């Protein structure tokens, strides 16, 4: 198994995007995702519980690849460092945040939606970006057009926002897509409602879909 977080993300192919309100659900969530073949999650800083959830997963499920999402400020970058985030993403590009993440050795993928965003990211030395909001921004065709002038640089993307189980193949069939981000796998109401068996089933379905796509069967 790849040990580099980015390599692991690419190998898995789908990243559950998680907004979790209760740190007490962290271990059960990680176990549910792992049981479905997805030992990975982007824990977004959209909730106050995010930092504590990351710390719990670092301490109690060290093999689980827990990263941070919605990293919008320097305080969140510091929280990533303090609480053991393995990687981080943001919905947009901020040079100061990129520099702060680089300074602490945190694998970081900023969000891009335009060639201007992507120019800034590549000039900062980044080769993995989040494409967000993927659906609203025009879908796979839009990303194909945006990425074309940068293909020679080896830039890869994680489209997030509007991606579903049914549309995964539209994205993953492109070589420049490293993985997709999915909010459907573990919704906040499913986590708070203790529907962990359903989360496992959704994770398993996503993993099987990735395998089928990469095998050329979907």
N, C-alpha and C positions, 0 to 999 in steps of 0.2 A: 504494500500500500504506500502511496505517495505520502511523504511527511510534510512537504511544503503545503501551507494552507491553500494557495492558489491552485496548485496541482491537484489537491484533493477535491476542490470545488469543481474543477474541470472534469475530473474522473467521475464524480457523482452526477453532474449534469443538471441538478435542480436544487435550489436553496429555499427551504421554507422560510418565509418572511413572517416573523412573529411579533405581535403586540400582546404582551402578557402583563396582567395587572397584579397578580398574586405570586410573590416569590415562592410560596409554598407549593405551587404547581410546577416548578421548574424541573425537578427530577422526574416526575411522572410524565411530563411532556417529552423530555429527552429520551426516556425509556420507550415511550410510544413511537416516536419518530425512528429510533434505532431499530425497534422491532419490525418496522416497515421497510428497513433498509436505508434509512436516511439519518445517519449519525451526524447531522449538521443542522444549524439554524442561524438565521440572522435575527438577533434580538434587537428590536428597534427601540430607540430612545424616545418613542412616542408616549411611553408610560414611565412613571416614577420608579417602577420596580426594575427597570432594565439593568442597572448597574449591579444590584443585589442578585438578580437572576444569573448574570454572567459570573459573579463570584461563586455562587453555589455550584454552577456547572463546572467551573474550574476545579473546585475542591472535591466535589462528589462524583463527577463524571468526566475525569480528565481526558478520556479518549474521545469524548464527544466534541466535535468541531464547532465551538460557539463563537460567533462573530457578532459585531454590533452594526446596527443600521440607523439611519436618520441621524448621522453624526453631523451636527450643524454648527458646533462651536468648539472652542479650545477646551472648555470644561469637559465636554463629552470625549474628546481625544484623551484627556488625562484619565477619565473614568475607564476608558478602554484599557489603558496601561495598568491602572490600579486593580482592575477586576478581572484581568486575564483574557480579554478578547483576543481571539486568534487572527481576526481580520476585521475590517470595517468598510462600510459603504456610506455614501451620502446621496441625496437626491440631486445635488448640483455641484458645481465646481467652485471651490474657494481656495485660492493659492495659499493662504495662511494655514488652513486646516491640512492641506496636502503637505506642506513643509513640516508641520508639527507631527504628523503621522510618520513621515520619513525620518524625523529626528529620533523617534523612539523605536524605529524598526517595525512599525505596524503595517502589514500589507493593507493597502487602501485603494478602493475603487470609487472615484467621484462620479456623480451623475452627469451625463451629457445629453443634450437634445438637439444640438446644432453643430455644424462644422466649426463655428467659432469656439464653442465649448471644447470640442475635441482637439482643436489646435492648442488651446491653453493646456489641456491635459498632457498631450504628447510633448509639448515644450518643457513640461515639468518632469519629463522622464517616465510618465506612466504608460503602461501597455495593457491595462485592464480597466474598463470603465463600465459603469452602470448606465443602461439606456432607459431613461425614465422621464415621463410616464409612457411606457412603451406603446400602449394602445392609442392613447390620445395623440402621441407624437407621430403617428402615421403607420405603425406596424412594421413588419419585416421589410417591406419595400422601401420605406423611408430610411431605415437603418442601413439597408444595402447601399442606398445612394449616398448617405452621409459617410459611410465607412470607406467607400471606393477609393477616394484620393489618399487614404491612409493605410491601405492594405499592405503596402510594401514595408511598413513599420512594424507589422505583426500585431496590431492592436486587436484585442478581443473584447467581447461585451457580455454583460449580464442584463438582458432585458427584464424589466420588472414593471408591473403596473398594467393590469389587464390581461396578463398571460393566464391561460387556463390549461387544464389537462387536455382539452380538445385542440388547443392551438399550439401546444408545445412543439409539434413537428414543423410548423411553419417557421419557427425560430431556429430550432436545433439542426435543421438540415443545412444551415449556413455554417461554413467553417469559421467565420469570424465570431460566432456565438459560442462562448465557453460554457455557459450554463444559463438557465432561466431562474428568475425569482418568482416564488408563488405564495400568495396570501391564502389561497383556497385550501391548502393542506391542513392548516391548524388555525382556524379563526378564533378570535377572542372569546366568542360565546361558546365554542366547543371546548376550549381550555377551561374556562370558568365553570362550565356545566359538567366537567369530568367525563367528556365523551372521548376518552383516550383510545378506545377500541376503534372508533370511527377515524380518528387521526392516523392510527396505524394503517388502517385500510386505505386511506387516501395517500399516505406515504408510499405504500406498496404499489398502488396503481401508478403513481408518478415514476417510481423506479422502473417498473416494467415498461412503461411508455418510453422512457429514455433508452432502455436496452433495445426495444423494437425499432425506434427511430435510427439508432446508430448501427443496427444490423441491416438497415434498409428495408425493413418490413412495414414501415409506417410512413 
